[in-house]
């Protein structure tokens, strides 16, 4: 970064002073040409560095050494300087735009003057300084935005002047200077000698490296370990559906009238809240990431799963999940609520996928989404009559309401309830009790034939499943199917409480409470929450199809979920109302339990609160679509009530749970692997382990490269809704098969529908109507804490050719300002739309493009490698043969992705193995493939067991 670049980065008086000092020391410097060990040496190009050993033969030291490129990129390595053991004066490495490490300075142990490392744009490591023990002057490491840590300074024992670490936006860990800090006699001496970012009133570093406390805490955690690591606490995870960061006052958002969430506020006060956490843009990829530690490009689950999505996009049955690892560590596990990671469609395990994934017990809905609101209210009216699924009172709906009627329960009991009997909303009260209300009628036996107890009704009536892992490996999984006729969040909370209280205190447990709330379709909350408790009410006159009313409904649903989370913790004995004003406090059991609460993706567009962008919300990789709340309390949490602002990913929840359970999973081996945030839990000021992040979203794979049909959401066209019901539940107009709606101008939509958004726009163009804005089909993003790069593509209609055209755009955003405050990636703030980029933005674009390429490469699986073990061998052939015999439909061995696992796929695997072995492969009939597998087994590595044995090994 040159001085003009720095003008764009920071123009403080301090920085101007800093430049003046640099210029002062540089004045009069001459290129070394003589072999005197007492020279001041200026090396301004790679050739001069390469010639150093011959020009200064026998010199183990020089007076001053200044390494500063004379033109961009002409210094890339310091390796030829390895003969140096000390610097008699100052060592200055400044303004080198392509230097990435300091290798070559490894022999230097003493610098008698200053050590100045600054403005090295691509510097990512201080390797080369690890043997420096003494610096006689000041020690400055500054203005290098891609340096993540300074671990190589850990051998520094004395510094004559001050130590300064400033304006390194990528610096997250400053524990390297902690040993030197420990040599200073007092806190006052530390503050006097060491200036670290914001604490010293200097330009900030990245999160976790702005104070002396952060440096010391990071060092302490690494040296002595963290109390949480390997402690095997109980773990309770609460997943909130479609609750983005924008929704909660706990995090400073929530709009003009945020949802009332006193319980979440109190849990956050008793724990830690993370303000910069990224999930995936849609629910299924987030959940798979949570339980596998794999981001979507690796797992293959790139969007919300629907009934047409192949098994290739679902949770891989051969994948070792977090539950498998926890089982190995002695945990028992359960999940309550929404699943949505695989099955029942196109999946050999069908409804048993939660057990196949490693859970010991499951209670909830495997399909993973709430059914539509029953607008017939149980069959008593034509479809569309009651938008919220119940009969309102006459005061709420003078046209279709009723003030009295017969309330039939599923057990055929019946009671007449009315306004005159003291029930303000008889029909709504009946629905909340699990019944069907026949307006204006008396009870009869049997009930009228038109009453339909089988109709599912969003939050109030739903078909659920319950199952447990069999005692014997390979034994069938028994599924109990039933209908829940109570508010879904309460049903899920009740089962969570029951399961926790049934656990043996001698065995650690893991419970995921995966709420169906606050997903659409949105309905009124139970009236009891207005009569008592938090005092939140929702009007019976609301229209559940109206986006304005839906905003209020969603806020109330979040309020109820907040209180139900509190009820689970209270009734399971993990928290108690013993704090000031009856606020929640952890019990002894709760203090030993890792309690995690987070959202699975951003908020649906029309419910997004400012300053987040409702046009770039759920389903997209922008901040409004991926930033979610995260609260952690209990085991391992100190500095309670204080926020953690560092960059984190949903996979880091996997990381911290693995760390707590003592699992050795090789966390953090790549920038896109999980890391443990245990250190952030222990201290609000400590190293932030994540410096890079990536996300992506795309339609899941379907047969013949198809994807979900189009749905018009306002003026936009999307393929995110998985079917007609989900489209209409989100106020959409369905343009797929069996369409029944009309265009914005009132033209009927053909019942045959359309397959994609561009053909919808072709249709509208033919009618002379305005086209829909096509929402992104595929998006990928990579980011540092400060910059974010987004690649978006979609297919639209081209009037010129009367056919499709592919559109792709690149965007670059600043997502943190100079003070470290968050910024939203609005379309108007795209830096690539500007005429020119600042030098640091240009570098960020280069770095993030490289990061995105690295991320994309992680998804380059060989399609024949169905078990994803990194090699195609006869194990793959044996597993595929087993699937072909036992199932024959969609699987991870459906190589050609046609929805079948058959001879064609077996032949593709056979040919891949032969190519690897370098032998010719004849074309064989299906029955000959198994014989070939046995033959190849003598030539290739073969683990030799069938899929059932493979699963058995996972369970043992």
Long-range contacts (C-beta under 8 A, 24 or more apart in sequence): 1-95, 1-97, 1-119, 1-121, 1-143, 1-839, 1-840, 1-843, 2-95, 2-119, 2-839, 4-839, 5-838, 5-839, 5-840, 6-119, 6-143, 8-838, 8-839, 8-840, 8-841, 9-143, 9-167, 9-818, 9-838, 9-840, 10-167, 10-203, 10-818, 12-203, 14-202, 14-203, 15-203, 18-118, 18-142, 22-92, 22-94, 22-116, 22-118, 25-64, 25-66, 25-90, 25-92, 26-66, 26-68, 29-66, 32-56, 35-59, 37-61, 37-62, 38-62, 38-63, 38-88, 39-63, 40-64, 40-65, 40-66, 40-89, 41-65, 41-66, 42-66, 42-68, 43-67, 43-68, 43-75, 44-68, 44-69, 44-70, 44-74, 44-75, 45-69, 45-70, 45-71, 45-74, 45-75, 46-74, 46-75, 46-76, 46-77, 49-75, 49-77, 49-78, 49-80, 49-81, 50-80, 51-80, 52-80, 52-81, 52-83, 53-80, 53-83, 56-83, 59-83, 59-84, 60-84, 60-85, 60-86, 60-107, 61-85, 61-86, 61-87, 61-88, 62-87, 62-88, 62-89, 63-87, 63-88, 63-89, 64-88, 64-89, 64-90, 64-91, 64-92, 64-113, 65-89, 65-90, 65-91, 65-92, 66-90, 66-92, 66-94, 67-92, 67-93, 67-94, 67-96, 68-92, 68-93, 68-94, 68-95, 68-96, 69-95, 69-96, 69-97, 69-98, 69-99, 72-97, 72-98, 73-97, 73-98, 75-99, 76-100, 77-103, 77-104, 78-102, 78-103, 78-104, 78-105, 78-128, 79-103, 79-104, 80-104, 81-105, 82-106, 82-107, 83-107, 84-108, 85-109, 85-110, 86-110, 86-111, 86-112, 87-111, 87-112, 87-113, 88-112, 88-113, 89-113, 90-114, 90-115, 90-116, 90-137, 91-115, 91-116, 92-116, 93-117, 93-118, 93-120, 94-118, 94-119, 94-120, 95-119, 95-120, 96-120, 96-121, 96-123, 97-121, 97-122, 98-122, 99-123, 100-124, 100-125, 101-125, 101-126, 101-127, 101-128, 102-126, 102-127, 102-128, 102-129, 102-152, 103-127, 103-128, 104-128, 105-129, 106-130, 106-131, 107-131, 108-132, 109-133, 109-134, 110-134, 111-135, 111-136, 111-137, 112-136, 112-137, 113-137, 114-138, 114-139, 114-140, 114-161, 115-139, 115-140, 116-140, 117-141, 117-142, 117-144, 118-142, 118-143, 118-144, 119-143, 119-144, 120-144, 121-145, 121-146, 121-839, 121-840, 121-843, 122-146, 122-843, 122-847, 123-147, 124-148, 124-170, 125-152, 126-150, 126-151, 126-152, 126-153, 126-176, 127-152, 128-152, 129-153, 130-154, 130-155, 131-155, 132-156, 133-157, 133-158, 134-158, 135-159, 135-160, 135-161, 136-160, 137-161, 138-162, 138-163, 138-164, 139-163, 139-164, 140-164, 140-166, 141-165, 141-168, 142-166, 142-167, 142-168, 143-167, 143-168, 144-168, 144-170, 145-169, 145-170, 145-784, 145-786, 145-840, 145-843, 145-844, 146-170, 146-784, 146-847, 147-171, 148-172, 148-173, 148-206, 148-691, 149-173, 149-174, 149-175, 149-176, 149-687, 150-174, 150-176, 150-177, 151-175, 151-176, 152-176, 153-177, 153-180, 154-178, 154-179, 155-179, 156-180, 157-183, 158-183, 159-193, 162-192, 162-193, 162-194, 162-195, 163-193, 163-194, 163-195, 164-194, 164-195, 164-196, 164-200, 164-202, 165-195, 165-196, 165-197, 165-205, 165-209, 166-195, 166-196, 166-197, 166-200, 166-202, 166-203, 166-204, 166-205, 167-197, 167-202, 167-203, 167-204, 167-205, 168-205, 168-206, 168-209, 169-204, 169-205, 169-206, 169-784, 169-785, 169-786, 169-816, 170-206, 170-691, 170-784, 170-785, 170-786, 171-205, 171-206, 171-209, 172-205, 172-206, 172-207, 172-208, 172-209, 172-646, 172-687, 172-688, 172-689, 172-690, 172-691, 172-785, 173-208, 173-209, 173-218, 173-687, 173-688, 173-689, 174-205, 174-208, 174-209, 174-214, 174-215, 174-218, 174-687, 175-215, 175-216, 175-218, 175-219, 175-222, 175-687, 176-215, 177-215, 178-215, 178-216, 178-218, 178-219, 178-220, 179-219, 181-212, 181-215, 181-216, 182-216, 187-212, 198-820, 203-818, 204-818, 204-819, 204-820, 206-646, 206-688, 206-691, 206-785, 206-786, 207-276, 207-645, 207-646, 207-647, 207-688, 207-785, 207-820, 208-646, 208-680, 208-685, 208-686, 208-687, 208-688, 209-687, 210-685, 211-685, 213-683, 213-685, 214-683, 214-685, 214-686, 214-687, 217-679, 217-682, 217-683, 217-685, 217-686, 217-687, 218-679, 218-686, 218-687, 221-678, 221-679, 221-682, 221-683, 221-686, 221-687, 226-636, 226-659, 226-678, 226-679, 226-682, 227-636, 227-682, 228-594, 228-635, 228-636, 228-656, 228-659, 228-660, 228-678, 228-681, 228-682, 229-659, 229-660, 229-662, 229-676, 229-678, 230-659, 230-660, 230-661, 230-662, 231-635, 231-636, 231-660, 231-662, 232-329, 232-330, 232-331, 232-508, 232-660, 232-661, 232-662, 233-508, 233-592, 233-593, 233-594, 233-634, 233-635, 233-636, 233-660, 234-503, 234-508, 234-509, 234-510, 234-589, 234-592, 234-593, 234-594, 235-331, 235-508, 235-509, 235-510, 235-511, 235-593, 235-594, 235-596, 235-657, 235-660, 235-661, 236-496, 236-500, 236-511, 236-513, 236-568, 236-569, 236-572, 236-574, 236-593, 236-594, 236-595, 236-596, 237-290, 237-510, 237-511, 237-512, 237-513, 237-596, 237-597, 237-598, 237-653, 237-657, 238-513, 238-515, 238-565, 238-568, 238-595, 238-596, 238-597, 238-598, 239-287, 239-290, 239-337, 239-338, 239-512, 239-513, 239-514, 239-515, 239-598, 239-599, 239-600, 240-515, 240-517, 240-518, 240-558, 240-561, 240-597, 240-598, 240-599, 240-600, 240-629, 241-283, 241-338, 241-514, 241-515, 241-516, 241-517, 241-518, 241-519, 241-599, 241-600, 242-283, 242-518, 242-519, 242-520, 242-599, 242-600, 242-601, 242-602, 242-603, 242-604, 242-618, 243-518, 243-558, 243-561, 243-599, 243-600, 243-603, 243-628, 243-629, 244-599, 244-601, 244-602, 244-603, 244-608, 244-612, 244-617, 244-618, 244-624, 244-625, 244-627, 244-628, 244-629, 245-275, 245-277, 245-599, 245-602, 245-612, 245-627, 245-628, 245-629, 246-602, 246-603, 246-608, 246-609, 246-610, 246-612, 246-624, 246-627, 247-554, 247-555, 247-558, 247-599, 247-603, 247-607, 247-609, 247-629, 248-558, 248-629, 250-629, 250-631, 251-275, 251-629, 253-609, 253-612, 254-609, 255-609, 255-610, 257-555, 258-555, 258-609, 259-554, 259-555, 259-556, 259-558, 259-559, 259-562, 260-534, 260-535, 260-536, 260-559, 260-562, 261-558, 261-559, 261-562, 262-534, 262-562, 262-563, 263-562, 263-563, 263-565, 263-566, 263-584, 264-562, 264-565, 264-597, 264-631, 266-566, 266-579, 266-583, 266-584, 267-565, 267-566, 267-569, 267-575, 267-584, 267-595, 267-597, 267-631, 267-633, 268-631, 268-633, 268-641, 269-583, 269-640, 269-641, 270-575, 270-579, 270-584, 270-585, 270-586, 270-633, 270-640, 270-641, 271-595, 271-631, 271-632, 271-633, 271-634, 271-637, 271-640, 271-641, 272-631, 272-632, 272-633, 272-637, 272-639, 272-640, 272-641, 272-642, 272-643, 272-644, 272-680, 272-681, 272-684, 273-629, 273-630, 273-631, 273-643, 273-644, 274-629, 274-630, 274-631, 274-632, 274-643, 274-644, 274-646, 274-648, 274-677, 274-680, 275-643, 275-644, 275-645, 275-822, 276-627, 276-645, 276-646, 276-647, 276-648, 276-785, 276-822, 277-598, 277-627, 277-628, 277-629, 277-630, 277-648, 277-649, 277-650, 277-652, 278-626, 278-627, 278-628, 278-647, 278-648, 278-649, 278-650, 278-693, 278-695, 279-598, 279-599, 279-600, 279-601, 279-602, 279-626, 279-627, 279-628, 279-649, 279-650, 280-600, 280-601, 280-626, 280-650, 280-695, 280-697, 281-601, 281-602, 281-618, 281-619, 281-620, 281-621, 281-625, 281-626, 281-695, 281-697, 281-779, 282-601, 282-618, 282-619, 282-697, 282-720, 283-338, 283-340, 283-368, 283-519, 283-600, 283-601, 284-340, 284-341, 284-368, 284-700, 285-697, 286-600, 286-601, 286-650, 287-340, 287-341, 287-514, 287-600, 288-315, 288-341, 289-649, 289-650, 289-651, 289-654, 290-322, 290-650, 290-651, 290-653, 290-654, 291-315, 291-321, 291-322, 291-323, 291-341, 291-357, 291-654, 292-319, 292-321, 292-322, 292-654, 293-322, 293-651, 293-654, 293-655, 293-658, 293-665, 293-667, 293-673, 293-674, 294-319, 294-651, 295-649, 295-651, 295-672, 295-694, 295-695, 295-696, 295-855, 295-858, 296-695, 296-696, 296-697, 296-698, 297-694, 297-696, 297-780, 297-855, 297-856, 297-858, 297-859, 298-672, 298-858, 298-859, 300-701, 300-859, 300-861, 301-341, 301-700, 302-696, 302-697, 302-698, 302-699, 302-700, 303-697, 303-698, 303-699, 303-700, 303-720, 304-340, 304-720, 304-722, 305-340, 305-341, 305-342, 305-368, 305-700, 305-722, 306-700, 306-708, 306-722, 306-723, 307-345, 307-346, 307-722, 307-723, 308-345, 308-346, 308-702, 308-703, 308-706, 308-708, 308-722, 309-345, 309-346, 309-700, 309-701, 309-702, 310-346, 310-700, 310-701, 310-702, 310-703, 310-890, 310-894, 310-897, 310-899, 311-342, 311-346, 311-347, 311-348, 311-890, 311-891, 311-892, 311-894, 312-701, 312-890, 312-891, 312-892, 312-894, 312-897, 313-700, 313-701, 314-341, 314-342, 314-343, 314-346, 314-347, 314-353, 315-341, 315-342, 315-353, 315-357, 316-867, 316-868, 316-892, 317-348, 317-349, 317-356, 317-357, 317-892, 317-947, 317-951, 318-866, 318-867, 318-868, 318-869, 318-879, 318-892, 318-950, 319-868, 320-954, 321-357, 321-358, 322-358, 322-510, 322-654, 322-657, 322-658, 323-357, 323-358, 323-359, 323-510, 324-358, 324-954, 325-658, 325-661, 325-663, 325-665, 326-358, 326-510, 326-657, 326-661, 326-663, 327-358, 327-360, 327-955, 328-663, 329-508, 329-661, 329-662, 329-663, 330-507, 330-508, 331-507, 331-508, 331-509, 331-510, 331-661, 332-360, 332-503, 332-507, 332-508, 332-509, 332-510, 333-358, 333-359, 333-360, 333-361, 333-509, 333-510, 333-511, 333-512, 334-359, 334-360, 334-361, 334-362, 334-363, 334-499, 334-509, 334-510, 334-511, 334-512, 335-359, 335-361, 335-362, 335-363, 335-364, 335-511, 335-512, 335-514, 336-362, 336-363, 336-364, 336-492, 336-495, 336-496, 336-499, 336-511, 336-512, 336-513, 336-514, 337-363, 337-364, 337-365, 337-492, 337-512, 337-513, 337-514, 337-515, 337-516, 338-364, 338-365, 338-368, 338-369, 338-514, 338-515, 338-516, 338-519, 339-364, 339-365, 339-366, 339-367, 339-368, 339-514, 340-367, 340-368, 340-369, 341-368, 346-889, 346-890, 346-899, 347-890, 348-883, 348-886, 348-887, 348-889, 348-891, 351-465, 351-467, 351-479, 352-467, 352-477, 352-479, 354-467, 355-467, 355-468, 355-469, 355-477, 356-951, 358-954, 359-469, 360-468, 360-469, 361-467, 361-468, 361-469, 361-499, 362-465, 362-466, 362-467, 362-468, 363-464, 363-465, 363-466, 363-495, 363-499, 364-464, 364-465, 364-492, 364-514, 365-462, 365-463, 365-464, 365-465, 365-516, 366-465, 369-516, 369-519, 369-722, 369-726, 370-458, 370-459, 370-462, 370-488, 370-516, 370-519, 370-520, 370-521, 370-729, 371-456, 371-457, 371-458, 371-462, 371-725, 372-456, 372-458, 372-521, 372-725, 372-728, 372-729, 373-457, 373-458, 373-521, 373-523, 373-544, 373-729, 374-455, 374-456, 374-457, 374-458, 374-461, 376-452, 376-455, 377-427, 377-431, 377-436, 377-437, 378-436, 378-437, 378-451, 378-452, 378-453, 378-455, 378-457, 379-436, 379-450, 379-451, 379-452, 379-455, 380-436, 380-437, 380-438, 380-439, 380-450, 380-451, 387-543, 387-544, 387-545, 388-523, 388-524, 388-540, 388-542, 388-543, 388-544, 389-431, 389-457, 389-458, 389-460, 389-523, 389-544, 390-425, 390-427, 390-428, 390-430, 390-431, 390-437, 390-524, 390-540, 391-426, 391-427, 391-428, 391-430, 391-437, 391-439, 392-425, 392-427, 392-428, 392-540, 392-541, 393-419, 393-424, 393-425, 393-426, 393-427, 393-428, 393-540, 394-419, 395-541, 396-425, 396-539, 396-540, 396-541, 397-540, 397-541, 401-427, 401-439, 402-426, 402-427, 402-437, 402-439, 402-440, 404-439, 404-440, 405-430, 405-437, 405-438, 405-439, 405-440, 405-441, 406-437, 406-438, 406-441, 406-442, 406-443, 406-444, 407-433, 407-435, 407-436, 407-437, 407-438, 408-435, 408-436, 408-437, 408-438, 408-443, 408-447, 408-451, 409-433, 409-434, 409-435, 410-434, 410-435, 410-453, 410-483, 410-485, 412-445, 412-446, 412-447, 414-443, 414-444, 414-445, 414-447, 415-443, 416-442, 416-443, 424-527, 425-527, 425-540, 428-524, 428-527, 428-540, 429-527, 431-457, 431-460, 432-460, 432-486, 432-487, 432-526, 432-527, 432-528, 434-460, 434-461, 434-485, 434-486, 435-485, 453-483, 454-483, 456-483, 458-521, 458-522, 458-523, 459-487, 459-488, 459-489, 459-516, 459-517, 459-523, 459-557, 460-485, 460-486, 460-487, 460-488, 460-523, 461-485, 462-488, 464-491, 469-955, 473-951, 473-952, 473-955, 473-956, 474-948, 474-951, 474-952, 487-525, 487-526, 487-560, 488-516, 488-517, 489-515, 489-516, 489-517, 489-557, 489-560, 489-561, 489-564, 490-526, 490-564, 492-516, 492-564, 493-564, 493-565, 493-567, 493-568, 496-568, 496-572, 497-567, 497-568, 497-571, 497-572, 500-568, 500-572, 500-574, 501-571, 501-572, 501-573, 508-661, 510-657, 513-565, 513-568, 515-561, 515-564, 517-557, 517-558, 517-560, 517-561, 518-554, 518-557, 518-558, 518-561, 520-550, 520-604, 520-726, 520-729, 520-730, 521-729, 522-550, 522-553, 522-554, 522-557, 523-553, 524-553, 524-556, 525-553, 525-556, 525-557, 525-559, 525-560, 526-560, 529-556, 529-559, 529-560, 529-563, 533-563, 534-559, 534-560, 534-562, 534-563, 536-560, 545-731, 547-606, 547-731, 550-606, 550-607, 550-731, 551-606, 551-607, 554-607, 565-597, 569-595, 574-634, 586-633, 586-634, 590-633, 590-634, 591-634, 591-635, 592-634, 592-635, 593-634, 593-635, 594-632, 594-634, 594-635, 594-636, 594-656, 594-657, 594-660, 595-632, 595-633, 595-634, 596-630, 596-631, 596-632, 596-653, 596-657, 597-629, 597-630, 597-631, 597-632, 598-628, 598-629, 598-630, 598-631, 598-650, 598-653, 599-628, 599-629, 599-630, 600-628, 600-650, 601-625, 601-626, 601-628, 602-626, 602-627, 602-628, 604-730, 605-713, 606-714, 606-731, 611-824, 612-824, 613-824, 613-825, 613-826, 615-827, 616-825, 616-826, 616-827, 619-697, 619-718, 619-720, 619-775, 620-697, 620-775, 620-776, 620-779, 621-695, 621-696, 621-697, 621-779, 621-780, 621-781, 621-790, 622-781, 622-790, 622-824, 622-825, 623-788, 623-815, 623-822, 623-824, 623-825, 624-824, 625-697, 626-695, 626-781, 632-656, 632-677, 632-681, 635-660, 636-660, 636-678, 636-681, 636-682, 637-681, 637-682, 638-681, 638-682, 638-683, 639-682, 639-683, 639-684, 639-685, 642-684, 643-684, 644-677, 644-680, 644-684, 644-688, 645-820, 646-680, 646-688, 646-690, 646-785, 647-688, 647-690, 647-691, 647-693, 647-783, 647-784, 647-785, 648-677, 648-680, 648-688, 648-690, 649-674, 649-690, 649-693, 652-676, 652-677, 652-689, 652-690, 653-677, 656-681, 670-854, 670-858, 671-851, 671-854, 672-854, 672-855, 672-858, 691-784, 691-785, 692-782, 692-783, 692-784, 692-851, 693-782, 693-783, 693-784, 694-780, 694-781, 694-782, 694-783, 694-851, 694-852, 694-855, 695-780, 695-781, 696-778, 696-779, 696-780, 696-781, 696-855, 697-776, 697-778, 697-779, 698-777, 698-778, 698-779, 699-777, 699-778, 701-897, 703-897, 703-898, 703-899, 704-898, 706-755, 707-756, 707-777, 708-736, 709-734, 709-735, 709-736, 709-737, 709-753, 709-754, 709-755, 709-756, 710-735, 710-736, 710-754, 710-755, 710-756, 710-757, 710-759, 710-760, 711-735, 711-736, 712-744, 712-760, 712-772, 713-775, 715-744, 715-770, 715-772, 715-773, 716-772, 716-773, 716-774, 716-775, 717-757, 717-760, 717-761, 717-772, 717-773, 717-774, 717-775, 718-757, 718-775, 719-756, 719-757, 719-775, 719-777, 720-775, 735-760, 743-767, 743-769, 744-769, 744-770, 745-769, 756-795, 757-794, 757-795, 757-796, 758-795, 758-796, 758-797, 758-804, 758-805, 759-797, 761-796, 761-797, 762-797, 762-802, 762-803, 765-797, 765-799, 771-796, 771-797, 774-807, 780-852, 780-855, 780-856, 781-852, 782-848, 782-849, 782-851, 782-852, 782-855, 783-815, 783-848, 784-844, 784-847, 784-848, 785-815, 785-816, 786-814, 786-815, 786-816, 786-844, 787-812, 787-813, 787-814, 787-815, 787-841, 787-844, 787-845, 787-848, 788-812, 788-813, 788-815, 788-825, 788-848, 789-813, 789-844, 789-845, 789-848, 789-849, 789-851, 789-852, 790-825, 791-852, 812-837, 812-841, 812-844, 812-845, 812-848, 814-841, 862-912, 863-895, 863-908, 864-893, 864-895, 864-908, 864-909, 864-912, 864-913, 866-891, 866-892, 866-893, 866-895, 867-892, 867-950, 868-892, 871-941, 872-909, 872-912, 872-913, 872-916, 873-913, 873-916, 873-940, 873-941, 873-942, 873-943, 874-913, 874-933, 874-936, 874-937, 874-940, 874-941, 874-942, 874-944, 875-942, 875-943, 875-944, 875-945, 876-909, 876-913, 877-906, 877-909, 877-910, 877-913, 877-929, 877-932, 877-933, 877-936, 878-933, 878-942, 878-944, 878-945, 878-946, 878-947, 879-946, 879-947, 879-950, 880-905, 880-906, 880-909, 881-906, 881-929, 881-930, 881-933, 882-946, 882-947, 882-948, 883-947, 884-926, 886-947, 902-926, 903-929, 910-936, 913-940, 916-940
